[in-house]
Amino acid sequence: MEGALPSVIGGLVGCPVIGVPTSVGYGSHLGGMVPSFAMLNSCASGLTVVNIDNGFGAAFAAVLMNTILERDFAGRFNDGGAANCPCCFSDDPRKQDAVIDDIEIRRKIH
């Protein structure tokens, strides 16, 4: 089951998962091709797969994800609150406040 862990984790969590296949392992991994193919054929949403032994590419993808997230939060709080939230297109101020409260709670947890 080489390369199966990112698929399992991607199906269980609600955040992006980055899979890095390695060229070393057990069984017939064929220099990393088997785990690479397993990750690329995954049905889990939010799974990013980089090339074999490409830790730099994985780090770069993580930085891009964090940059987009920070930009999204900054726009949400500086340009009118939750009205700019892509997941909440409501004009109801109570619903917008609930989304902002949820974001603040998630920030404190993580």
C-alpha atoms as one frame of an Amber mdcrd trajectory, in Angstrom:
protein
   0.000   0.000   0.000   2.744   2.433  -0.879   1.446   5.940  -1.381  -1.908
   5.252   0.293  -1.381   7.409   3.394  -1.917  10.819   1.705  -5.195   9.519
   0.239  -6.394   8.355   3.647  -5.396  11.589   5.385  -6.867  13.685   2.542
 -10.191  11.926   2.993 -10.241  12.476   6.760  -9.164  16.105   7.170 -10.620
  19.301   5.798  -7.337  20.962   4.883  -4.911  20.558   1.988  -2.541  17.556
   2.090   0.772  17.477   0.228   2.031  14.051  -0.849   5.735  13.553  -1.502
   6.553  10.126  -2.980  10.031   8.895  -2.074  12.470   6.883  -4.128  13.260
   4.539  -1.247  10.873   2.174   0.462   9.838  -1.421   0.788   8.490  -3.811
  -1.808   8.586  -3.061  -5.492   8.335   0.703  -5.368  10.235   1.072  -8.685
  12.230   4.082  -7.566   9.162   5.974  -6.366   6.943   5.403  -9.395   4.444
   3.161  -7.567   3.721   5.602  -4.697   3.675   8.478  -7.173   1.038   6.772
  -9.327  -0.961   5.787  -6.240  -1.073   9.401  -5.036  -1.877  10.804  -8.477
  -4.799   8.371  -8.872  -6.270   9.262  -5.489  -9.897  10.316  -5.238  -9.292
  12.449  -2.130  -9.983  16.127  -2.699  -7.399  18.641  -1.556  -4.440  16.365
  -2.237  -1.420  17.963  -3.901   1.215  15.577  -5.238   4.733  16.682  -6.130
   7.450  14.790  -7.983   9.506  11.979  -6.443  11.798  13.238  -3.628  10.730
  16.827  -4.339  10.654  18.280  -0.828  11.362  21.755  -2.199   8.304  21.602
  -4.454   6.178  20.489  -1.497   7.465  23.379   0.614   6.806  25.820  -2.219
   3.233  24.523  -2.583   2.709  24.926   1.180   3.995  28.522   1.066   1.650
  29.326  -1.828  -1.311  27.834   0.058  -0.468  29.860   3.172  -0.019  33.043
   1.145  -3.420  32.631  -0.485  -5.007  31.909   2.903  -3.418  34.996   4.487
  -4.522  37.172   1.579  -8.049  35.779   1.890  -8.200  36.521   5.632  -6.750
  40.013   5.169  -9.319  40.825   2.488 -12.130  39.448   4.592 -11.323  41.508
   7.659 -10.121  44.724   5.991 -12.623  45.082   3.145 -15.986  44.644   4.763
 -15.840  41.460   6.802 -17.534  38.236   5.850 -19.346  39.832   2.916 -16.238
  38.987   0.877 -16.149  35.405   2.086 -16.356  33.065  -0.926 -18.338  30.514
   1.088 -20.930  32.982   2.430 -22.618  35.322  -0.051 -25.211  36.539   2.404
 -26.274  40.140   3.025 -27.612  39.162   6.432 -25.305  40.779   9.055 -26.108
  38.037  11.605 -24.903  35.350   9.212 -21.791  37.360   8.374 -20.988  37.779
  12.086 -21.420  34.029  12.588 -18.898  33.336   9.800 -16.381  35.787  11.306
 -16.855  34.205  14.759 -16.261  30.770  13.240 -13.044  31.998  11.583 -11.809
  33.449  14.887 -12.538  30.200  16.728 -10.671  28.183  14.085  -7.677  30.547
  14.367  -7.535  30.009  18.146  -7.712  26.223  17.784  -4.909  26.026  15.234
